[in-house]
Amino acid sequence: MATPFKHETRIQVLTLCSGAPAVVLMTWLLWRSEFSLTVSSILTAGVILFWWGMAHVVAQRVVRPLQTASNLLSALRQEDFSVRGHSPRPDDALGGLMQEINSLSQTLREQRLGALEASALLRSVMFEINVAIFAFDETQGLRLVNRAGEKLLERTSEELLDRSAIELGLGELLTGEASRTVTLSLPNGTGRWGVRRSAFRQEGRPHQLLVMTDLSRALRDEERQAWQRIVRVIGHELNNSLAPIKSIAGTMGKLLTKTPRAEDWESDLHHGLAIIASRADSLGRFMEAYARLARLPPPRFHSVDVGSWIRHVAALETRMKVELQDGPPLTIQADRVQLEQLLINLVRNAVDATTEQNRNGHVTVGWLSSATTLEVWVQDDGPGLADSANLFVPFFTTKPSGTGIGLALSRQIAEAHGGTLTLHNREGATGCVARLALPSPSNTTQELMPT
């Protein structure tokens, strides 16, 4: 196969061909004229040289701008954005080409600077963040590790890169659930880790990004704070019961050892024993409530008719009539016994708030559903919430005879069913609204819940 001519050669040949008819005609006229042989030869040579020179100049004027554009594009390809093209006339085709190349160079320069700055920021954040980050290629070879990852494995990045996940003890984290909590034994120690895995592509090749968060310290802190709260509450309740018991027991001891005894010593003795029994009974109820909160069994899921469940709970309240706002017919999978206990607590609290200080108000219970959620609401006309921060703190209560268990137990039941329980003050009116959201297969939609 013949090699094609270069572009420069083709331009020059085409230019020569375009002028060839005129040169041939001129040469024929010169040799037909009355000029001498010498003059005709000189003129013919001049015409041919001028013809050839002009063809060469035209070819160069076409080729050189292309070479300039090629050099500019080559500089862009090599990420050299400092080179600029120039044209004597910016309003012609060549000038427009140079302007477009210069604009492209400026745009690429700005994008390059932005990418470098973003990459530097990301690299700084990644290496300074207190979370271990690993990137593995499709062969599970390590391609990237940050400072926290080096500290976790107690090796430098030079020692870790290109090693397989199995060698590093991380192989099992690249399979299974993408987000989970695991217990691992690593060179830096044994602990519980929150693991998140995601996929990305680099240079067209699939990679996996592994992010590991040490949960051990956070869990220990939370556990310690929980124990401190429990000990503080239990200690408070024990002191409230044991202090009067100790004081009364001492007084009763003095009554029995005093001679002669007072005439009403038996009455005082019976009164003291009654107080001790009352405080012991109160302490027993407190411990029973705590045990009930701690021993809540997992829910047993069965089909529950929502309307029947809510109407049954509303009918249990005898202090006032609870108004119902019926929602759509709906059946969910839940533990009816636990849901009844939850709703009883909410209705009881609403009635307590409404009847506080002899207030005349209403308590309303209703439900609605969306494509995936059942929402049950309990609304009252009470004074509203004064301290919403401690609503769900176990043993916190504003009632003189309350245990502080009801709302904590109710939220625990809601979360065990995959739902949520929230309380907030009504907007534009006094009172409170409790909202229970549970997963539901219903496709029925209703009006918005009251505020």
Protein Blocks (a to p, Z undefined) as FASTA:
>chain_A
ZZdddfklmmmmmmmmmmmmmmmmmmmmmmmmmbdfklmmmmmmmmmmmmmmmmmmmmmm
mmmmmmmmmmmmmmmmnopakbccddfblkbmklmmmmmmmmmmmmmmmmmmmmmmmmmm
mmmmmmmpccdcddddfkopafbdcfklmmmnopafklmgopafklnopmmmmgcjfbdc
dddddfkbccddddddddddeehiacdddddddfklmmmmmmmmmmmmmmmmmmmmmmmm
mmmmmmmmmmmmmmmmpccddfklmmmmmmmmmmmmmmmmmmmmmmmmmmmmmmoccddd
ddddfklmmmmmmmmpmkbccdddddddddddddfklmmmmmmmmmmmmmmmmmgghiac
dddddddddfkbccdddddfbebjfblmlmmgghiafbfkbghlmmmmmmmmmmmnopac
dddddehiacdddddddddfbfbdcddddZZ
